[in-house]
Structure formats: structure tokens, C-alpha cells
Amino acid sequence: QQLRWFRTSLLGRMYGWTQPWPVVGPWRAITCYQKPPVFLRDKYLCPHYHNHKGWVSARLVIEAASAPHNALLHVGEHQLALDFTALEPGQFCAQINAEVGTTPLWWPHTHGAPTRLPSRLSLEVADTEYSFNLGALGFKALELTRDAKRLEFKLNGQTIFARGATWTTDNIQSLSTTQSDLRQQLLIARDAGVNMLRINGTMVYETETFFNLCDELGILVWQDFMFANMDYPTQDPDFATLIEREVRHHITHNAAHCCVAAYCGSNEIQMQAAMVGLPKNAYANEFFDQTLPQHIAKLHPNIPYFVSSPCDGDLPFLPHIGTSHYYGVGAYRQPLVDAETAQVKFATECLAFSNVPEASNLERLFEGKLPYTHSPLWKQFVPRMAATGYDFEDVRDYYLKELYGVDATPLRAYDTPRYLEYSRVVTAEVIAHTLALWRSSFTPCQGALMFFWRDFYLGAGWGLIDSLGRPKSTYYTWKRASQPCAVFLINRGLNGLMVEIINETAQDHTWQLEIHGYSELDVETISASHTVQLAARSQTTLLADTVIGYFTDLPHSFKFGPIQHRVIHARLLDDNKNVISEDFYFPKREFLPRSAHKNIAIHTEKLGPCEYSIQIQSATLLQWVKLDVPNVDLSNNYFHLAPNTPTYITARSHSPLEPQQLKGYLEAINLQDAVRIRC
């Protein structure tokens, strides 16, 4: 609370989920350069889309010895004439708000192509021509439906299910990263189906490079201003002047970027005030309620504004009203069904778990020694809520017992590797299950942003990505559940097992839906197929029994006898028999017993200097297959493998990889021994 007067990041100052390494001193690049004779002093660009045409608002300031003439703003093949007038001696300004004409639309990558047009300024000064690159501009039509029933973003007339994470800095000590590292992280996010990232009010404002990359890759950005959890002294004149200059600066720079989808005044200010019992009028604030949205309306019009995250309703944190920080499934240890009964509309934070990273991360944390999870070294990097007697490892252990009946305490004590193995997959399953439910037609949810993207430190943090930039188990299940084309198996109790099929792309698709059931790990009890025709940007729900042709009680809801089908497998195939998406349902949630399975075939094929294909096939079902192949990025991991059904994994290295260098192991929950992978 004592930091409310100071404009600094809360990173390094929040007990329980960042170490005490506060931000001190100058940060990010400081550049010294020689000013050219004609200098673009300031620029403001705001592209928008109206009445099926692209428009641009611009304000450009030039420093030169004499007035510019023959000035043009180029947007793609379009040209707009500019008239520069003197602001003061040696400084000239041009302003415009004009129709560009017919322009392509910018889409998030899950729904279309993030198309942009190059823009530049050309002019003459003293008979010399000058040109200034103004960056690429994207045009989108953005609407927000925000009523008692829905909270959803519409882009170019299409409802967007927003999914992603709270963005976290690559380096908490320097708060900066290289452009190549930033691009790599955002590519990993895009490949995981992430189409929205939230810059949280507890973090830092991001760089121009970040926004340029999100524009290019088709990732929407929810922008919090850096106010969080405190009663800021906004009525103090000097403080108000400071923060108004701050927000105008960031809105002005953000206006040029088509990726920006929402502005938010703060993080949890309303929520915190309400949760300590203050009346609603006690957390009203003129700056957040009036001043800030006025600046947005002037500088970046048509972008939705939220006064805080969460907000709306008599109590600002109720998930069925507006935005929510949903931790019912998670910190509050509610059953999985709460994700549906809570009627979540849009979770700007959700599903925080202590996600266990891969062994390479733990080896660095424990300096090559065997990890043990009661170590203070381990515990100091497990996130916790301040002033509580539990941490998020306790939350994970709760779901291990609740879902699988496994008591973490003796397992952790006597078989730490098995405990870590179970821990990796239990959070992966909970996260994938919840996202699939929210994307289905059974809930009103239209947004889910994980808390958060990347860990700050070695260890089992909240991130989908560990502190070394490597995916965790949760990343892979989130990736499969986030794809634009997806199939999900959802238990609806006495209404049966439903098959939800989603097509968010701009193309119509015809797929073959296959459903297989197995009574044992290699005994097929059901085999059925059905042709599915799905229009662009649509979804449908089928009853699995309808596809099969008769009543099966796949979820074992009626319980007329023992479970007949131990595993249900659904997959979508295209015309070339390629697997578009697949899902597995276990009527009895269980870890299958270990056994020494035979007839596991692994073949590799070199696709290029840095790319290999790994084909895996097993005569029996393998549960939670994990590939441990050093020095490569895997397209898929932590998955189930159906009997006699080959799957293909792409392995990519960052430098040329010879065949003898591609080696590792295949493991599975129900596999007694690891299987060697060799090229």
C-alpha cells in the first residue's frame, strides 16, 4: 500500500509470488544519436475500419529548416495528401482523418490472416526528398457485447473466443529481452492457439517490438494500465498530472497497433476493496471512471474500456456477471463442475496451479542432485497467497486426491519421481478439461486467460512455460484444447457423452469423425464413423450414441453394471486421413497400472537439416505419453496414444541436427520402462 505514490512496477515487491528483487533505476535502452536535418519528431497513427472502408487518423510532427511540401501518407497502394503548418520555428505539423479506401481486414490468427499494409511518409524539404517508415497498419472492426447474458468480443462481425494468458516478462531482473527471444516466445504462444495476451497491471508496459510482433502474428492484446490493488491518490494534483501524462503516452503509441483489443484501468482495485467489505461508493474513482476512458475515446476510439479487472455487478468479482478472476477450479479448490455452474463469462485470469517443469529445469534448480519437494529451495519458488497457510502445491495435491484418489503425502515421501510425474499430468488435465468446457456450447464463456504465461524463476511456478522458456506439460494440453479446429468429448451425465466440434477458420470443412471404445487397453468395443460438414467459424454438438447408432452409456451415468468401455477416443480426419484433432475420455478417471508393454514401434524420418518426424505406434493404449528428447522443440507431448493408431510428432532444433544426435526416451504413466528413441 505504501507504493501507491510511486510509479514503479510491483514485480519484485509482491510477497508470495515474486522474490524480493524490486525494480530500481533506469531500464530499457537509452540511445544517443545525431539528429538528421529533417527529423520525424513525433507521430500518432490510428487506423480504424468503418462502413467497409479503412480510415486513418494521423498527427505527424517534423523538425526541418523550412516547411515540408508535396507530403503524402502512403498506406499500401493508397496515398493521402498532407498539409504541414508551422507549430513554432523549425517545427511543422500535419493532421488528417481520412478514408483510405478498400483495405483487407486484420484477423487474429485463429480466425484468419493478420493482414497489414505498409505505411510511410514522403515529403520534400528544400528540393530534397525524404521518406519515413511508419510501420505496418492493420484494419479491424471491433465490437464488444456486454450485457446480462454475454461478454464477448466481435471482430469483423465474428464472435471471438479469446484464450491465452497473462503475459510475463522474460527477465524479471532486467525487465528486457532481445527481439529474437521475444519473437520466439510469441511464436510458441501462437502455435499453442493463444489469440489474446493480457498485460497485467502488476507488471510493466510492453515495448513497441512486442506490439509489432502481436500485430504480425495475429495475437490480440488486453492492456491494463499499471495500477493494481491500491487506493491511488488520484485527487492529488501533481500525481494526477503525472499519471495523465503516462496514460496519454501509452494510448498514443498503442493506437497504431491493430492487436490492441481492450484497455483496462487497473488490476483488482475494485475487487480488493469489495472483498474487505467496503461499500461500492468507497471504490469509485474519478480518474478510472471518467478521466481515463475520456483519453481513450479521444486517442484510440472504438476500443472497449474496463474500469478494472474484474469489474461489473453488485460485487465486481462474481464470475457470472462480467469479467472475473476465476479460481474456483484452482486456488479455491472447487470441483471441476464449478467451471460450468459458476457461469463464467470472461476470465481475465484463471486456472493458476503450481505447474511442475521438466527435469532439465529441476536439475538446474538442484544443481544436478535428485529433487526433493520438501526442500526449502523447492518451496521458495512455489507460489503462495500472502498471509495464508497453504501454497499452490497444496492446491495441486488436492486435485490429485480429488480426481485420482492419490494421496500426495506418502507418494512424495517415498517415490518423488512418480509424484512429480503425476503432478505434471493432473494440472495438465484440469486445465485442458476446463478450457474444453468453456469453448463448448454448454457455457456462456467467451474468454479464458491463464495466470500466467511464463515463470519468473526455476521451479514449479504458475507458468505454462518455465523460466528457461521451455514448455511444461500444461502447455501441450492447453495447445491441443486451443486449436481453431478441435473435437472435445464432454460428459453431460444422463444426457450422455457429447461430441463438440469447432471450426474457427475462414474455410468450410468436411471431416470424418471417428469414435472408438476400448474395454481393455487393446480390446476394441466400439468403432463408428460419421461425416461432419462444418461451415466456417461455426461449431456443432453431437450425441456420441447417435454417431454410434445405439445406446452405450459411455459416461457410465446409469450404472446398470460394470463399466463396459474403459476409454473413449474421438478424432477428426481430413480427406487425406490426417488427424485434425482428437480427444480421450476415461469414464473412470484413473491412472492405468504400469506394465511392460511390448510392440511399441518408433520410427524417425529426417525432413530437413533442423527437422525430424517421429512416428509412434503401440499395440496397447498408452496413457500420458511423454517424449524426452534433448535439444529439440516438440510439436506435441503429454498425450494419450490409442492402440494400433500411429501418431506423428515433429522435432525441430535451432541448429542443424545430425541423425545420431536425435535421441531420447519415450515414457508413459502405464509403461513400466522407458523406450529408447534413436534415429
FENHU-V628848 format. One record per residue. N is the residue number from 1. PSI is psi as a letter, one per 30 degrees, with the letter a starting at -180 (* if undefined). OMEGA is omega in whole degrees, 0 to 359 (none if undefined). NEAR is the number of other C-alpha atoms within 10 Angstrom. Layout:
BEGIN
n->{N;N}
psi->{PSI;PSI}
omega->{OMEGA;OMEGA}
near->{NEAR;NEAR}
END
This chain:
BEGIN
n->{1;2;3;4;5;6;7;8;9;10;11;12;13;14;15;16;17;18;19;20;21;22;23;24;25;26;27;28;29;30;31;32;33;34;35;36;37;38;39;40;41;42;43;44;45;46;47;48;49;50;51;52;53;54;55;56;57;58;59;60;61;62;63;64;65;66;67;68;69;70;71;72;73;74;75;76;77;78;79;80;81;82;83;84;85;86;87;88;89;90;91;92;93;94;95;96;97;98;99;100;101;102;103;104;105;106;107;108;109;110;111;112;113;114;115;116;117;118;119;120;121;122;123;124;125;126;127;128;129;130;131;132;133;134;135;136;137;138;139;140;141;142;143;144;145;146;147;148;149;150;151;152;153;154;155;156;157;158;159;160;161;162;163;164;165;166;167;168;169;170;171;172;173;174;175;176;177;178;179;180;181;182;183;184;185;186;187;188;189;190;191;192;193;194;195;196;197;198;199;200;201;202;203;204;205;206;207;208;209;210;211;212;213;214;215;216;217;218;219;220;221;222;223;224;225;226;227;228;229;230;231;232;233;234;235;236;237;238;239;240;241;242;243;244;245;246;247;248;249;250;251;252;253;254;255;256;257;258;259;260;261;262;263;264;265;266;267;268;269;270;271;272;273;274;275;276;277;278;279;280;281;282;283;284;285;286;287;288;289;290;291;292;293;294;295;296;297;298;299;300;301;302;303;304;305;306;307;308;309;310;311;312;313;314;315;316;317;318;319;320;321;322;323;324;325;326;327;328;329;330;331;332;333;334;335;336;337;338;339;340;341;342;343;344;345;346;347;348;349;350;351;352;353;354;355;356;357;358;359;360;361;362;363;364;365;366;367;368;369;370;371;372;373;374;375;376;377;378;379;380;381;382;383;384;385;386;387;388;389;390;391;392;393;394;395;396;397;398;399;400;401;402;403;404;405;406;407;408;409;410;411;412;413;414;415;416;417;418;419;420;421;422;423;424;425;426;427;428;429;430;431;432;433;434;435;436;437;438;439;440;441;442;443;444;445;446;447;448;449;450;451;452;453;454;455;456;457;458;459;460;461;462;463;464;465;466;467;468;469;470;471;472;473;474;475;476;477;478;479;480;481;482;483;484;485;486;487;488;489;490;491;492;493;494;495;496;497;498;499;500;501;502;503;504;505;506;507;508;509;510;511;512;513;514;515;516;517;518;519;520;521;522;523;524;525;526;527;528;529;530;531;532;533;534;535;536;537;538;539;540;541;542;543;544;545;546;547;548;549;550;551;552;553;554;555;556;557;558;559;560;561;562;563;564;565;566;567;568;569;570;571;572;573;574;575;576;577;578;579;580;581;582;583;584;585;586;587;588;589;590;591;592;593;594;595;596;597;598;599;600;601;602;603;604;605;606;607;608;609;610;611;612;613;614;615;616;617;618;619;620;621;622;623;624;625;626;627;628;629;630;631;632;633;634;635;636;637;638;639;640;641;642;643;644;645;646;647;648;649;650;651;652;653;654;655;656;657;658;659;660;661;662;663;664;665;666;667;668;669;670;671;672;673;674;675;676;677;678;679}
psi->{e;f;f;f;f;k;i;l;k;f;k;f;g;j;k;f;g;k;l;i;i;l;k;k;a;l;l;l;k;k;k;k;l;k;k;l;e;k;k;j;e;k;k;k;k;j;k;l;k;k;h;g;l;k;l;k;k;k;j;k;k;k;k;l;f;l;k;l;l;h;k;k;j;k;j;b;g;k;k;k;k;k;j;k;l;k;e;l;k;g;k;k;k;k;k;k;j;l;k;e;a;k;l;l;k;k;l;k;f;f;f;a;k;i;k;l;k;k;k;l;k;k;l;k;k;h;g;k;k;k;k;k;k;g;l;k;k;l;k;l;j;k;l;k;k;i;a;f;f;l;j;k;k;k;k;h;f;k;k;k;j;k;k;b;l;k;k;k;k;f;j;f;e;f;g;l;l;l;e;e;e;e;e;e;e;e;e;e;e;e;f;g;g;k;g;k;k;k;j;k;f;f;b;l;k;l;l;e;e;e;e;e;e;e;e;e;f;h;k;l;k;j;j;k;l;i;k;k;g;l;j;k;i;f;f;k;e;e;e;e;e;e;f;e;e;e;e;e;e;e;e;e;e;f;f;f;k;f;f;k;f;k;k;k;e;l;j;g;e;e;e;e;e;e;f;g;g;k;l;e;f;f;g;k;k;e;e;e;e;e;e;e;f;e;e;e;e;e;f;i;l;g;k;k;k;k;e;l;j;l;l;l;l;e;k;f;g;k;f;g;d;b;l;l;j;j;g;e;j;b;e;g;h;l;l;e;f;f;f;e;f;f;h;k;e;j;j;f;k;l;h;k;l;j;k;k;a;l;e;e;e;e;e;e;e;g;h;f;l;k;k;k;f;g;k;e;e;e;f;f;g;k;k;l;k;k;g;l;g;l;a;f;e;e;e;e;e;e;f;e;e;e;e;f;g;k;j;e;e;e;e;e;e;f;i;e;e;e;e;e;e;e;e;e;f;e;e;e;e;e;e;e;e;e;e;e;e;e;f;l;g;f;l;g;k;g;k;j;j;k;j;a;e;k;l;f;l;k;a;i;a;f;l;f;k;l;f;g;g;k;k;l;e;e;e;e;e;e;e;e;f;f;k;e;j;l;k;k;k;k;j;g;b;f;f;a;k;k;j;k;k;k;j;f;l;g;k;k;k;j;l;j;k;k;k;k;k;k;e;a;f;g;j;k;f;k;j;l;l;k;k;k;j;k;l;k;h;l;l;l;k;k;k;e;e;e;e;e;f;l;k;f;h;e;f;h;e;f;h;f;a;l;k;f;j;e;k;k;k;k;l;k;k;a;f;g;g;k;j;e;l;l;l;k;k;j;e;j;j;l;j;k;k;k;l;i;k;a;h;j;k;k;k;l;k;k;f;a;e;g;k;l;k;j;k;k;k;k;f;l;k;k;k;i;k;k;k;j;j;l;g;l;k;k;f;l;l;i;l;k;j;l;k;h;j;k;l;k;k;k;k;k;l;f;l;k;k;l;e;f;f;j;l;a;l;k;l;l;e;g;k;e;l;k;k;k;k;k;*}
omega->{181;180;189;179;191;179;179;179;174;177;183;182;183;182;175;178;162;177;185;176;186;178;182;171;179;178;188;194;170;189;173;182;178;183;179;181;174;193;174;188;185;177;172;178;178;176;175;186;185;179;176;178;173;178;175;167;183;170;185;181;182;170;182;181;179;186;175;174;185;183;179;169;181;174;188;178;182;179;178;181;180;179;180;176;185;170;178;180;178;181;187;186;173;178;182;168;192;175;177;182;180;181;174;180;175;179;164;189;180;187;181;183;177;187;177;179;177;177;177;177;174;180;177;173;179;176;176;181;178;179;181;177;181;179;180;182;176;183;180;173;187;176;175;172;188;181;185;184;190;165;186;175;172;180;180;177;183;176;182;168;184;176;183;187;168;185;179;181;179;186;184;180;181;184;178;179;178;180;181;178;179;177;180;180;181;173;177;178;179;181;178;180;179;176;173;173;179;173;189;181;176;189;178;172;182;185;175;179;179;182;177;180;177;173;185;187;178;179;178;180;169;186;166;164;191;173;185;162;183;176;185;183;187;178;175;187;182;179;180;178;180;186;175;176;179;185;177;179;185;177;180;180;182;186;181;191;182;181;184;184;183;169;180;186;187;175;168;176;178;182;183;179;180;184;174;171;180;176;187;182;181;179;168;184;185;181;182;184;187;188;183;178;176;177;179;181;181;189;180;185;177;174;183;179;174;186;177;174;359;178;180;176;179;170;193;185;180;188;184;183;183;174;181;167;191;176;175;168;188;189;184;170;174;177;184;182;180;178;176;185;178;178;180;180;180;183;177;166;178;164;177;177;170;186;185;179;180;186;182;177;182;178;178;180;183;176;175;179;178;180;172;195;173;181;174;178;177;187;183;179;171;184;178;173;182;174;174;183;178;174;186;168;174;178;179;180;177;181;174;179;184;186;188;181;181;177;186;188;179;180;179;183;190;181;183;179;179;178;179;178;177;183;179;187;183;177;177;180;181;182;180;179;183;179;178;179;181;179;182;179;185;178;178;187;176;178;179;180;182;174;358;190;189;177;174;189;170;178;187;179;183;194;166;179;180;186;177;181;183;181;171;178;182;177;185;179;174;181;181;181;185;186;181;175;188;172;180;172;187;181;177;175;182;176;173;178;183;176;179;182;187;173;180;186;181;182;169;181;169;183;171;176;176;174;179;175;181;176;172;187;179;181;182;181;181;172;182;178;184;177;181;174;186;180;178;175;178;175;182;179;178;171;182;179;177;178;182;177;179;181;183;186;182;179;184;181;182;174;177;181;178;179;182;186;187;181;174;183;176;177;176;179;174;184;180;179;173;180;178;180;176;179;179;176;177;181;174;182;186;166;182;182;178;174;181;182;176;176;170;183;178;179;178;179;179;180;181;183;184;189;178;171;177;178;181;176;182;177;179;180;175;183;178;176;178;175;176;182;184;169;175;172;184;179;182;178;181;183;173;180;181;181;173;181;184;173;185;179;175;177;181;176;181;176;182;186;178;183;183;179;180;182;181;184;170;177;175;181;184;179;185;183;177;179;182;175;178;178;none}
near->{9;8;12;15;14;9;13;16;21;18;22;16;16;16;14;17;21;21;17;12;12;16;17;10;5;8;10;10;7;6;5;6;5;5;10;9;9;19;14;17;14;11;16;18;24;23;22;24;23;12;7;14;17;22;20;21;18;18;15;19;20;22;23;19;14;15;20;28;18;13;21;18;23;19;23;15;11;15;16;16;14;22;15;19;16;16;13;9;11;13;21;22;21;19;16;16;14;14;17;21;16;12;21;18;21;25;27;25;23;26;23;16;17;23;22;21;18;14;19;16;19;19;19;17;17;11;9;9;13;14;15;13;11;17;15;19;24;25;27;25;22;20;18;18;13;15;11;11;13;18;21;22;22;15;19;17;11;16;19;19;22;27;26;29;26;22;23;23;21;21;14;19;14;13;17;16;14;10;12;9;12;17;17;13;18;19;16;19;23;22;18;21;21;27;28;28;29;27;23;27;23;22;23;19;17;16;13;12;13;15;21;18;18;26;27;22;23;24;30;26;24;21;25;26;25;23;26;25;17;18;18;20;14;19;12;10;9;10;15;16;12;12;18;15;10;14;16;16;12;14;19;18;18;22;21;27;25;31;30;22;24;19;24;26;24;25;24;24;23;28;21;19;18;18;12;8;9;12;13;13;7;12;15;13;17;11;19;18;15;11;13;21;22;14;16;20;13;12;21;24;14;17;18;20;20;20;24;25;27;30;25;21;14;11;16;25;23;21;25;21;25;25;26;26;26;28;20;18;22;23;22;10;16;15;13;19;12;15;22;15;10;15;18;27;27;29;24;25;24;23;24;24;31;27;30;29;27;19;15;12;20;20;15;12;17;16;10;12;10;12;18;18;16;10;10;10;15;17;16;16;22;26;23;23;14;12;8;8;8;13;18;21;21;18;20;25;20;20;24;21;13;15;16;15;13;18;15;21;10;11;15;16;12;10;12;17;15;13;21;21;17;22;22;23;22;20;26;23;18;22;24;20;19;21;23;20;22;23;25;24;15;14;16;19;26;21;26;27;26;28;25;24;26;25;27;24;21;20;27;27;27;25;30;31;24;25;21;16;17;17;20;23;27;26;26;21;25;26;20;23;26;24;20;19;20;22;28;25;27;23;18;13;14;11;11;20;24;21;24;22;24;23;22;24;18;14;13;13;15;15;19;18;21;18;23;19;23;20;15;14;17;15;14;15;15;15;14;16;16;14;13;16;12;18;17;15;20;16;18;16;17;14;17;23;18;13;17;17;11;9;10;16;21;24;26;21;16;11;9;8;7;7;16;17;24;21;24;23;21;22;24;25;18;14;10;6;10;13;15;15;20;20;20;22;20;15;19;14;12;13;15;15;10;14;11;9;15;10;10;15;13;19;13;19;13;16;12;11;14;15;19;23;19;18;15;18;20;20;18;19;25;25;23;24;19;20;21;19;18;14;15;19;16;20;15;20;20;23;20;18;22;24;18;15;12;14;16;17;16;18;21;20;16;11;11;12;18;13;14;8;13;18;15;15;15;18;19;23;22;18;21;13;15;15;16;14;18;16;17}
END
